[in-house]
Amino acid sequence: MTSKPSAAIAVIGGSGLYAMKELKSARELAVKTPFGAPSDKLVLGSLSGTPVAFLPRHGRAHTILPGEINQRANMWALKSIGVRSVISVSAVGSLRAGLAPTHFVFADQFVDETKGRVSSFFGCGIVGHVPMAEPFCPALSKLMYKEAVKMGIRSHLGGTYICMEGPGFSTKAESRYHRKLGYDVIGMTVATEAKLAREAGLHYSPVSLVTDYDCWKEGEEVDQAKVVATLNKNIENIRRLLVRAIPAAAAARCGSGCADLIKTSVFTRREHFPPARYKALKPLIG
């Protein structure tokens, strides 16, 4: 009898990071979830001696728009194989002169401007409200940041990620507006992921890879050729960082109780749970 595949830490790859060639003994795993199909098959393997799961957010051929990602299925699939911590990699635009292309940003807050996305496992008879004051795992983010700095990657700890709907990039008016509101980087995926990761009881840390200055900086507007060149450099650096940091990240201790917040967040009494809905949520809420 074969044991169920498992990994305590997962990497969600964004634009440019569609595979992890560094994984040893890699194998694919198709996971069925109550919420439909994940973005792609999970890839399980070993990185620096640590079991790791990898999932390409947009599919390995980049066929899924940010608003089309089945984030519930992604998080449920990772949770089902024992994942406790998630490192989320994504490309972003910078809203600050000091956050230049090729820099890494480890944000500690987000603002959600998406429209109509499904961003909760709750509903259909089971009500839950999770705390989101600290939306990301501080311990995991700080560990990743420190390792990046040791490696000479220009990195910044803290900041606000503004999550736009997309798929089009910002207008100049939107970019200036977001700068005036004090936001630091802009992307299209982190907010929904973070909300569902919190409900799933996961330690979640986003790594934002700056590719451009959005469109606010004169002479530095989004240029596809420049973005691709910067993206390639960022992907090279994030690969190096993951190889070095994954073992420590998998063992990181969290003092913020990310995994326990779900335990007191369900408002509906157990005897009122619809059986089918409870079956779907049981791996998450116990």
C-alpha positions, 0 to 999 in steps of 0.5 A: 500500500503506497503512502499518500503524497505529502509536503509541508511547504508549497510554492505557488509560481506566478508569471515566468515561474511555471516549473521548478527544475530544481526539484529532485525526484519530481512527480505529478499529482492530480488532485480532485477538490470539491471546488473543481480543478486546481490551476494545474497538477501539483508537482511534488519533489524534494528541494535541498532535502525538503519535501515541496509541492509546486503549483503554477498559478496560471497553469504551466502554459500560462493559460489562466487569467488572474480573474479565472484562477480557481483559488479555492481549488488551489488552496484546498488541494495544497491543504489536502496533501499536508501543506502548512506554509505557502510561498507565493511568487508573483510579478508586480509593478512598483509605485515607489521610486525606491522599489526598482525593477529586479527588487524583491518586496515582502509586503505586510499588507494588501488592499483588494480592488478586485471585483466579483472574485470568489474569495471565501470557502464560506457560504452556502449554509456555513458562515465564517469571518477570519481575522485579516489584520496581519494578512501574511505570515510575518515569520515566514516573510521575515525569514525569506527577506533575510535570506534574500538580503544575504544573497545580495538581492535588493529586497524590502520588508513591509509595504502594501500590495494593491490587488487590481482586477486586471487583466489590463494594466493601470491607466496613468490616472489609476497609477497616480491615484494608487501612489497618492493612497500610499500603496507600494506595489501593484499586482492581480493575484495576492489578495484572493490567495491570502484570504483563502490561505487564511481560511485554510489555516495556512502560513502564507507569504507573498514574494513580489518581484518588481518588473516595472514602474507601472505607468506613473514614471515618465520614460519608464512606462510598461514596455513588454521587452523590458518587462520580459528581460527583468522578469527573466532576471527575477526568476533566476533570483527567486529560484536561487532564493527558494533553493536556499530558503526552503528548508528553513522556511518549512521549519519556521515557527510562527508567533502570530497563530496563522494556523489557529485563527480559523478555529474561532472564525466559524459562526454557524453552530455545528448542528446547523451545518449542511452535510454536503458543505461540511464535507467539503470544508472539513479538511479546512475547519476540522 
